[in-house]
Amino acid sequence: MIDMLAFGPHPDDVEICCAGTLLKLKAAGARVGVVDLTAGEMGTRGTREIRAAECAAASEMLGLDHRQCLDLGDGHLREDPLAELALVRVLRELRPSIVLSPWGVDDHPDHEHAARMVRNACFRSGMARLDTGQEPHRPRALLSYPGRREFSPSFVVDIPPFWERRMEAARCYTSQFHNPDSTEPATAISSPDFWHYIQARAMYYGQLVGVRYGEAFHYEGTLCLDNPLHHFTGPDAPVDPRQGRPA
């Protein structure tokens, strides 16, 4: 069983967008995993084999308890019942409590399709009459992480102690990022400025909650607070960045 399972359209998406949260939960004793929907074989840079080796290195860096690639076709993700059934089987096998998914608004069609596929699969996985030879399972929460488009976050996870490790894991995908000696075509993420953007975004989300680096998530629903007094005044109370004190 996995406590938190992150789905990525391609290898490197999870590392770029939300790996700090996986590292933080892993350090707290949780079991964490990643499922890549494709092998990234249609990418402008690198090859299937190179990206697989990079993915293995990043997975080791993150200390993942599980990683697999469903190989559903880079550039061809669709809300197809058979493809979504592959996700259902994974959900029923790993039985995650929390699922992380790409945000549904993105420049890359694979990211938008992946978001809808994961959402559909999380629901279908709980349907008792959908027979896969496995017990039904519906995750307790589906959370979205931002890709190339931002959103107003439902909450932010503070990740300063895990920032450097998170960046090391993302940089394992050397074929995808800036290399002055590369002869492959340039892409949006191979720009030397890309890492500055990633850091700036994490710092922006972090400052919203009074920390140096943060990862944002969107939850389609209303979060329940068991004890508002404890939440806002207890030892883990959120910080008001305007005052430098508990909100």
Secondary structure, 3 states (H helix, E strand, C coil): CCCEEEEECCCCHHHHHCHHHHHHHHHCCCCEEEEECCCCCCCCCCCHHHHHHHHHHHHHHHCCCEEEECCCCCCCCCCCHHHHHHHHHHHHHHCCCEEEEECCCCCCHHHHHHHHHHHHHHHHCCCCCCCCCCCCCCCCEEEEECCCCCCCCCEEEECHHHHHHHHHHHCCCHHHCCCCCCCCCCCHHHCCCHHHHHHHHHHHHHHHCCCCCEEEEEECCCCCCCCHHHHHHCCCCCEECCCCEEC
